[in-house]
Amino acid sequence: MLVYLQPFSAAYFCSVAAGEECNILRRFFVYEALKGASCMGVQNGRGLIRRIDTRAALLAAATIAIQCATYWLAQLIIKTAGLALHSPETRLDAHIPFLPVFLVPYVGCFAHWVITFYVVYKTKDGFARLFTAAVTGYVIATAIFLIWPTTITRPAEQAAGVWGFIYGIICATDAPLNLFPSVHCLVSFLCMASTVKSSSVPRWYAWLSAVMFALVCMATVFVKQHFIIDVAGGTALGALCWAAAAKGKPRECAARVYEALNLHK
């Protein structure tokens, strides 16, 4: 659907992606309500409000919490220990412009992650593989952050207006550390991989996840939060973790945790 949008207008493309993210929420909850009414067979109208899948919601929140904890822990250790910082900037990176409009997918991807985790975590197999891949990626990324600490110099002339406000919040809450590999690209790749071949996820959402992954990869460099090598590293790490999570003890353990957390027994 999005592939037919105007390819030469970054602002138009990103604004449509943001609007599509809002449409996702509306379609998703309407679908859940209708599905609940059908399954429960309620005719008095109360069946339109279907109970949220508590287990999927809690596990999605736990995944985001682990991501934030490992990310901030790495930054804390780097700052406290005073580790030497490196800049993997290339000549090509130096010529990439700062485009504030890409703050839309850079920030909007967080909503996409939460929705994807929740939707995929509704099945045991979906949770077992995605959770295993995500946590493995977080741990490996954190280790790399500490072994090879990286940094970036943010643009001296920042955006004005709404863009400037959003960028200011990013700069105030996220230090220019933990560049390689890009966690944005890592998580976005896993969200795409977990939906592309999933029978429980609508096909249109799988395509949207692929578009979001591409937008996030571009956004990380266009808003000067990452270098090209960070994008490649995050994507490669995501692919490796996803492949490794196809089978093995960690995935089996995750599946047992999922079964143990059956809150509807």
Secondary structure, 3 states (H helix, E strand, C coil): CHHHCCCCCHHHHHHHHHHHHHHHHHHHHHHHHHHHHHHHCCCCCHHHCCCCCHHHHHHHHHHHHHHHHHHHHHHHHHHHHCCCCECCCCHHHHCCCCCHHHHHHHHHHHHHHHHHHHHHCCCHHHHHHHHHHHHHHHHHHHHHHHHCCECCCCCCCCCCHHHHHHHHHHHHHCCCCCCCCCHHHHHHHHHHHHHHCCCCCCHHHHHHHHHHHHHHHHHHHHCCCCCHHHHHHHHHHHHHHHHHCCCCHHHHHHHHHHHHCCCCC
